[in-house]
Amino acid sequence: MTAIKESTGDRIFNAFVLGLATFLALIVMYPLIYIVSCSVSDPNLVATGQIWLLPKGLNIDGYVRVFQDKNIMTGYANTIMYTVGGTLINLAMTLTCGYALSKNTLPGKALIITYLFITMYFSGGLIPSYLLIRSLGLIDNRALMYIIGAVSVYNLLISRTFFQTIPADIEEAATIDGASIFRVFWQIVVPLSKALIGVMVLYYGVGHWNAWFNAMLYLQDRKLQPLQLVLRQILIQNDISDIIQQTADKDLIAETIKYAVIVVATAPILCLYPFLQKYFVKGVLVGAVKG
């Protein structure tokens, strides 16, 4: 087979695209590398701004102090709990509701979808939401982090559109063989929806991992607060007294601790993404095709 020879214009265009992609990748990677380098560098060099890219004067004291802090470890455990449990609830609600809405035989389907669309653009507001949460007894209650946002309408509509792309003949054949609706969904539809599930896990998981606003409003007990709220107190409110207390190098080690906390807080999501990346593009594109 004779290879197609690229024209001069094609080579110039490919080189431009490659250069642009490389430039954008460097822009994204530099802050990550810089933060990691500062977190393991000499606090004196970090404080004086001598770290530009690679670490200098290896020092992991920031990580030692971070993992010794009880509030950070409690927040870490809470975040893992909220992320895993919340994502499972999100998947159960989103996939089942999306599957039901993908069926034309569902009574009141148009009305339900219209109602869901309205909730995407209008809300009750912060004060009514707080009064509702208080009346339900969810203040300083772990259940709050699972109930609020249990279903994202945007993700629900993506799931609905994805399920509409699954050939109806497969489900009809299983139904003729005596399979119930639940069995069709669990043993046929779900295995065919790995791309969608991968996208939903990434969307919901990142959302739960980064969640802090609801916790700030409704969780006053520090034993219930997620890691991101602890991180906010350290980075924005500059509250690191529990970590370093009264030491001679307090001002120097403070910056290193902040960078170490950022790395500790973002590392799990960065490690999770490569495993879900292969499903990401396929799931989004297929779910975006209107059936």
C-alpha positions as CSV (number, residue, x, y, z in Angstrom):
1,M,0.0,0.0,0.0
2,T,1.4,3.4,-1.0
3,A,1.5,5.9,1.8
4,I,-0.2,9.2,1.2
5,K,2.4,11.9,1.0
6,E,1.8,15.0,3.1
7,S,1.7,18.3,1.4
8,T,3.7,21.3,2.7
9,G,0.6,22.9,4.0
10,D,-0.3,19.7,6.0
11,R,3.2,19.5,7.5
12,I,3.0,23.2,8.6
13,F,-0.5,22.7,10.1
14,N,0.6,19.5,12.0
15,A,3.7,21.3,13.3
16,F,1.5,24.2,14.5
17,V,-1.0,21.9,16.2
18,L,1.8,20.0,17.9
19,G,3.6,23.1,19.0
20,L,0.3,24.6,20.4
21,A,-0.5,21.4,22.2
22,T,3.0,21.2,23.7
23,F,2.7,24.9,24.8
24,L,-0.7,24.3,26.5
25,A,0.6,21.1,28.2
26,L,3.6,23.0,29.6
27,I,1.2,25.7,30.9
28,V,-0.9,23.1,32.7
29,M,2.1,21.1,34.0
30,Y,4.2,24.0,35.3
31,P,2.0,24.9,38.3
32,L,1.8,21.2,39.3
33,I,5.6,20.7,39.1
34,Y,6.2,24.0,40.9
35,I,3.9,23.1,43.8
36,V,5.4,19.6,44.2
37,S,8.9,21.1,44.1
38,C,8.1,23.7,46.7
39,S,6.6,21.0,49.0
40,V,9.9,19.0,49.1
41,S,12.4,21.9,49.1
42,D,14.3,23.8,51.8
43,P,11.9,26.2,53.5
44,N,14.4,29.0,53.4
45,L,14.7,28.7,49.6
46,V,10.9,28.5,49.2
47,A,10.3,31.6,51.4
48,T,12.9,33.6,49.5
49,G,11.4,32.7,46.1
50,Q,14.4,30.7,44.8
51,I,12.4,27.7,43.6
52,W,11.4,28.1,39.9
53,L,11.0,24.5,38.7
54,L,12.9,21.7,40.3
55,P,13.3,21.2,44.0
56,K,16.4,22.4,45.9
57,G,17.6,21.2,49.3
58,L,15.3,18.1,49.7
59,N,13.2,18.5,52.8
60,I,10.0,16.5,53.6
61,D,9.3,18.1,57.0
62,G,6.2,19.8,55.5
63,Y,4.7,16.3,54.7
64,V,5.7,15.0,58.1
65,R,3.9,17.8,59.9
66,V,0.8,17.5,57.6
67,F,0.4,13.8,58.3
68,Q,0.9,14.4,62.0
69,D,-2.0,16.9,62.2
70,K,-5.2,15.4,63.5
71,N,-7.5,17.8,61.7
72,I,-6.1,17.1,58.3
73,M,-6.2,13.4,58.8
74,T,-9.8,13.6,60.0
75,G,-10.7,15.8,57.0
76,Y,-9.0,13.3,54.7
77,A,-11.0,10.4,56.1
78,N,-14.2,12.4,55.9
79,T,-13.6,13.4,52.3
80,I,-12.9,9.8,51.3
81,M,-16.1,8.7,53.0
82,Y,-18.1,11.4,51.4
83,T,-16.6,10.8,48.0
84,V,-17.0,7.1,47.9
85,G,-20.5,7.0,49.5
86,G,-21.7,10.0,47.6
87,T,-20.6,8.8,44.3
88,L,-22.3,5.4,44.8
89,I,-25.5,7.2,45.6
90,N,-25.1,9.5,42.6
91,L,-24.6,6.5,40.3
92,A,-27.6,4.7,41.7
93,M,-29.9,7.7,41.3
94,T,-28.6,9.0,38.0
95,L,-28.4,5.7,36.1
96,T,-31.8,4.4,37.2
97,C,-33.6,7.7,36.6
98,G,-31.8,8.2,33.3
99,Y,-32.8,4.7,32.2
100,A,-36.4,5.3,33.1
101,L,-36.5,8.6,31.3
102,S,-35.0,7.0,28.1
103,K,-38.2,4.9,27.7
104,N,-41.1,6.4,25.7
105,T,-43.5,4.3,27.7
106,L,-42.8,6.2,30.9
107,P,-46.1,8.0,32.0
108,G,-45.6,11.8,32.3
109,K,-42.1,11.7,30.7
110,A,-42.4,15.1,29.1
111,L,-43.6,16.7,32.3
112,I,-40.8,15.2,34.4
113,I,-38.1,16.4,31.9
114,T,-39.6,19.9,31.9
115,Y,-39.6,20.0,35.7
116,L,-35.9,18.9,35.7
117,F,-35.0,21.6,33.2
118,I,-36.6,24.2,35.4
119,T,-34.4,23.2,38.4
120,M,-31.3,23.8,36.3
121,Y,-32.1,27.5,36.0
122,F,-34.0,28.3,39.1
123,S,-33.4,27.6,42.8
124,G,-35.0,28.5,46.1
125,G,-32.0,30.6,47.2
126,L,-29.5,30.3,50.1
127,I,-31.8,31.3,53.0
128,P,-34.7,29.0,52.1
129,S,-32.2,26.2,51.5
130,Y,-30.7,26.7,55.0
131,L,-34.1,26.8,56.6
132,L,-35.0,23.5,54.8
133,I,-31.8,21.8,55.9
134,R,-32.3,22.9,59.5
135,S,-35.9,21.8,59.5
136,L,-34.8,18.3,58.3
137,G,-32.3,18.1,61.1
138,L,-29.3,17.9,58.8
139,I,-27.2,20.6,60.5
140,D,-23.9,18.9,61.7
141,N,-25.1,15.6,60.2
142,R,-23.0,13.5,57.8
143,A,-26.1,12.5,55.8
144,L,-26.1,16.1,54.5
145,M,-23.1,15.5,52.3
146,Y,-24.8,12.5,50.7
147,I,-28.3,14.0,50.2
148,I,-27.5,17.4,48.8
149,G,-26.7,17.0,45.1
150,A,-27.6,13.3,45.0
151,V,-28.6,13.8,41.4
152,S,-27.2,16.3,38.9
153,V,-29.7,17.1,36.2
154,Y,-27.0,17.7,33.7
155,N,-25.5,14.2,34.3
156,L,-29.0,12.8,34.3
157,L,-29.7,14.1,30.9
158,I,-26.4,12.8,29.6
159,S,-27.3,9.4,31.0
160,R,-30.8,9.5,29.4
161,T,-29.3,10.3,26.0
162,F,-26.7,7.6,26.3
163,F,-29.3,4.9,27.2
164,Q,-31.3,5.9,24.1
165,T,-28.4,4.9,21.9
166,I,-28.5,1.2,23.2
167,P,-30.4,-0.9,20.6
168,A,-33.9,-1.7,21.8
169,D,-33.7,-5.1,20.2
170,I,-31.2,-6.3,22.8
171,E,-33.6,-5.5,25.6
172,E,-36.6,-6.9,23.8
173,A,-34.8,-10.2,23.2
174,A,-34.0,-10.4,27.0
175,T,-37.6,-9.6,27.9
176,I,-39.0,-12.3,25.6
177,D,-36.7,-14.8,27.3
178,G,-38.3,-13.9,30.6
179,A,-35.9,-11.3,32.0
180,S,-37.5,-8.6,34.3
181,I,-36.9,-4.9,33.9
182,F,-34.5,-4.9,36.8
183,R,-32.5,-7.9,35.4
184,V,-32.4,-6.3,31.9
185,F,-31.0,-3.1,33.4
186,W,-28.5,-4.8,35.8
187,Q,-27.2,-7.6,33.5
188,I,-27.5,-6.0,30.1
189,V,-27.7,-2.2,30.2
190,V,-25.2,-1.6,32.9
191,P,-22.4,-3.7,31.3
192,L,-22.9,-1.9,28.0
193,S,-22.6,1.5,29.8
194,K,-19.0,1.3,31.1
195,A,-18.1,4.4,29.2
196,L,-21.0,6.4,30.8
197,I,-20.3,5.0,34.2
198,G,-16.6,6.0,33.9
199,V,-17.6,9.6,33.1
200,M,-20.2,9.7,35.9
201,V,-17.6,8.4,38.4
202,L,-15.2,11.1,37.3
203,Y,-17.7,13.9,37.3
204,Y,-19.3,13.0,40.6
205,G,-16.1,11.9,42.3
206,V,-14.3,15.2,41.5
207,G,-17.3,17.1,42.6
208,H,-17.4,15.4,46.0
209,W,-13.7,15.6,46.5
210,N,-13.7,19.3,45.9
211,A,-16.9,20.1,47.8
212,W,-16.5,22.6,50.6
213,F,-19.3,25.2,50.4
214,N,-22.1,23.1,51.8
215,A,-19.8,21.8,54.5
216,M,-18.9,25.4,55.4
217,L,-22.6,26.4,55.8
218,Y,-24.0,23.3,57.5
219,L,-21.1,21.5,59.3
220,Q,-19.7,23.4,62.2
221,D,-18.3,20.4,64.0
222,R,-14.7,20.0,62.8
223,K,-14.8,16.3,63.2
224,L,-17.3,16.2,60.3
225,Q,-15.7,18.7,58.0
226,P,-14.1,17.4,54.7
227,L,-10.5,18.0,53.7
228,Q,-11.2,20.8,51.3
229,L,-12.7,22.9,54.1
230,V,-9.5,22.3,56.2
231,L,-7.5,23.2,53.2
232,R,-9.4,26.5,52.8
233,Q,-8.7,27.4,56.4
234,I,-5.0,26.8,55.9
235,L,-4.6,28.6,52.5
236,I,-7.2,31.4,52.8
237,Q,-7.5,32.0,56.5
238,N,-3.8,31.2,57.1
239,D,-4.7,29.0,60.0
240,I,-1.8,26.6,60.5
241,S,-1.5,27.0,64.3
242,D,-2.6,23.5,64.9
243,I,0.1,22.1,62.6
244,I,3.2,24.0,63.6
245,Q,2.2,25.6,66.9
246,Q,5.0,27.6,68.5
247,T,8.3,26.8,66.8
248,A,11.3,28.9,65.9
249,D,11.0,28.1,62.2
250,K,7.2,28.8,62.1
251,D,7.3,31.5,59.4
252,L,9.7,29.4,57.2
253,I,7.9,26.1,57.4
254,A,4.5,27.7,56.9
255,E,4.8,28.0,53.1
256,T,6.2,24.5,52.7
257,I,3.3,23.1,54.7
258,K,0.8,24.9,52.5
259,Y,2.3,23.4,49.3
260,A,2.4,19.9,51.0
261,V,-1.3,20.2,51.9
262,I,-2.2,21.0,48.3
263,V,-0.3,18.0,47.0
264,V,-1.9,15.7,49.6
265,A,-5.4,17.0,48.7
266,T,-5.1,16.7,44.9
267,A,-3.0,13.5,44.6
268,P,-5.9,11.0,44.8
269,I,-7.8,12.6,42.0
270,L,-4.7,12.9,39.8
271,C,-4.1,9.2,40.3
272,L,-7.7,8.3,39.5
273,Y,-8.0,10.1,36.2
274,P,-5.7,7.9,34.1
275,F,-7.8,4.9,34.9
276,L,-11.0,6.6,33.7
277,Q,-9.5,8.6,30.8
278,K,-10.2,5.8,28.2
279,Y,-13.9,6.1,29.0
280,F,-14.1,9.8,29.2
281,V,-14.2,11.0,25.6
282,K,-16.3,8.0,24.4
283,G,-18.9,8.5,27.2
284,V,-19.2,12.3,26.7
285,L,-19.5,12.0,22.9
286,V,-22.0,9.2,22.9
287,G,-24.0,10.8,25.6
288,A,-24.1,14.0,23.6
289,V,-25.6,12.5,20.5
290,K,-29.3,13.3,20.5
291,G,-31.3,10.2,19.8
